[in-house]
Amino acid sequence: LVKGTFNLIVVAYLLAELSLAAFVLASEGTGHCPALCLCEIRPWFSPSSIYTEATTVDCNDLGLSVLPESLPSETQVLLLQSNNIVNVDKTLNYLVNIMEIDLSQNNISSVNDVCLGSLPQLLSLHLEENWVQELPDSCLISLPNLQEFYINHNLIFSISSQAFQGLSRLLRLHLNSNRLTSINSKWFESLPNLEILMLGENPIFHLSDMNFKPLANLRSLVLARMNLTEVPDNTFVGLENLESISFFDNLLNRVPRLALTKVHNLKFLDLNKNPIERIQRGDFMDMVHLKELGINSMPELVSIDSFAFNNLPEMTKIEATNNPRLSYIHPKAFHKLLKLETLMLNSNALTALHHSTVESLPNLREVSLHSNPIHCNCVIRWVTMNRTTIRFMEPDSLFCVEPPEYQGQHVRQVHFREMTEICLPLISSGSLTDQVEVSKKSSVSLHCRAFGEPEPEIYWVTPLGDRVLPGRMSDKYYMHPEGTFEIYDATEQEAGPYTCVAHNVVGADLKSVLVLVDGYTALPSKQLLHVYITSVQSHSVLVSWKSTGALQSHVNWSILTEGQHILMPFKARLPADVKKYHIKQLKPSTQYLVCVEVIATQPGYSRDCVSVTTKGTVVLRKTTQNWDSLVMATCALSFISITGLHRETTKHTHIHTYGQFRFTNYPQHVFGLWEDAGELSENPHRENMQTTDRTILGKQGRKPEILQL
């Protein structure tokens, strides 16, 4: 076997030597190798990727202004790149075996100045990086077997309708990086076998229906960097064999789903670097041959919504990386992707990835989640439980960012028992900016997404205090079920702060965004806030207030001593639309100072306070029996014991989580404050509640966060 292999090597070497000798002899007979050029046999691939060895004359980068006087007649590949050639005025008909000519990076300004003659064997012609401005009718008709034509990076602004006449065998056409402003389908009528078309980096801006219909055999289409803002629904009609489309670096603000559904055999789709804000429900649905998708480097992408990917039976890889605002992937974003193996999600703004998202992908093998601001809470708990066979790419770069006690730790090093099974909602920081500017009479979308367990519900509060629920529509507003709030036909009346509230049975989070219309936002009046005490009892007071333009409301209450000193001040943070608060379990006959602060964007906040004294306790006298006295004495002893225990345990600074409230070092007389929203409900997960600094909302209403001042 070794001997046979050696013999084959010797034979191949001898054949190469004989070919080189024949080439040299032919050169000596019909023309020497031009001065300074290099003549040799080199590997060569045909347009159909067939390998061969071709006799090559390399005259690249020699400063030539004209072609050499004579060339070896056996020349198959002629390389004249990076010279100063302006025209070709002598035909090359004598090069009967020529297969490729490269005239790129010269000073040619017209294709008509390139008189190559009749070259029936020529397969590839390169005219990149010249100064060509027009392609006239039948400009290459003398090259009937041409399969590749590269004329990208020129100055072409006009192509005649019959420019490619006679090129019925052309397979690859590169027209990218020119100055074309429109596409004429008549260009392609002479190209029935074209397989690859590159039109990117032309200022075309708009496509039209049936633009590419004559190209029935087209397999790959590149429309990169054309500043496209939309794709008409019937743009790709007729492209029955199209497998790959690139929309890289355009201005699409949504997935052109209807146009893509007309491409029945699409396998590879590149939407990278487009300002798409949401991957919405049904954007990628019933594309039965789609295998790979790129949605990387999208500066505006905020979320991947529920059922965004639906019934993609051949999908094996999704890349959604380097999206600085991508902070939310819905638990049901992927449906019927039975062959998906690789999910790339690194370098985004994701705080978590739901376990149900991964469970919906039965064939998933690997996930990249590194370089995201992961919050190590209940949502990400599944990653640390070692119950998955999925491989995490670059696990050493998967760190916890929150909560503070886990910051900087590797996610998989945090034991799952240290994380609760349920947790408060967290509005994704990347989904909402602090301020949005919009022109008058235009529209704007505010995106709010939140992670939590159970999955939180979302509603919005307008500057006027109106609550907008999912699905509600008016002539000015609409809230999508996913949490996006749309404002239509904006005027100065729509300017102001809008607050998103995300809540579940555990609690809530809220975040506000200021909307400016042509730079204007509503300013609060000087008399923004008025506080009233509407009910006073022995152990409670009911406080209400009137305000507009609030982002948040804070209620403070404290005991006033005889010297008007404040004792034990406490604070409750409330959503913007709450304007009534019931403080219970207060001491009778005690003077309290109750203050309300309304936080607004401009000029900051307003504050109003009232002083109130609770009513005295009415003691009812009645005859009791000895047994009643014994019970009362026993209760008194129990109370003394509990009080002593309480005093002992409250010597240390600590935070309690009790029921649906978050408490910070304060006595139990403030438990159960929220009478209007319903009494404190029994919570079977009370021991698993997570401590947090966000507003708490209960099952039946909003529960306030209590902070000691």
Secondary structure, DSSP 8 states (H G I E B T S, - for coil): -HHHHHHHHHHHHHHHHHHHHHHHHHHHHH----TT-EEEEEEEE-TT--EEEEEEEE-TTS--SS--S---TT--EEE--SS----B-S--TT-TT--EEE--SS----GGGB-----TT--EEE--SS---EE-TTTTTT-TT--EEE--SS---EE-TTTTTT-TT--EEE--SS------GGGGGG-TT--EEE--SS------TTTTTT-TT--EEE--SS------TTTTTT-TT--EEE-TT---SS--HHHHHT-TT--EEE-TT----EE-TTSEES-TT--EEE--S-TT--EE-TTSEE--TT--EEE----TT--EE-TTSEES-TT--EEE--SS--S---HHHHHT-TT--EEE--SS-EE-SGGGGGGGGT----EESSGGG-BEEESGGGTTSBGGGS-GGGS-SSEEEEE-TTT--SEEEE-TT--EEE---EEEES--EEEEE-TT--EE-TT-B-SSEEE-TTS-EEE-S--GGG-EEEEEEEE-SS-EEEEEEEEEETTB-----TT--EEEEEEE-SS-EEEEEE-SS-SEEEEEEEEE-TT--EEEEEEEEEETT--EEEE-S--TT-EEEEEEEEE-SSS-EEEEEEEEE------------HHHHHHHHHHHHHHHHHHHHHHHHTTS--EEEETTEEEES--GGGSS--STT------TTGGG----SS-EE-SSSEE-EEEE-
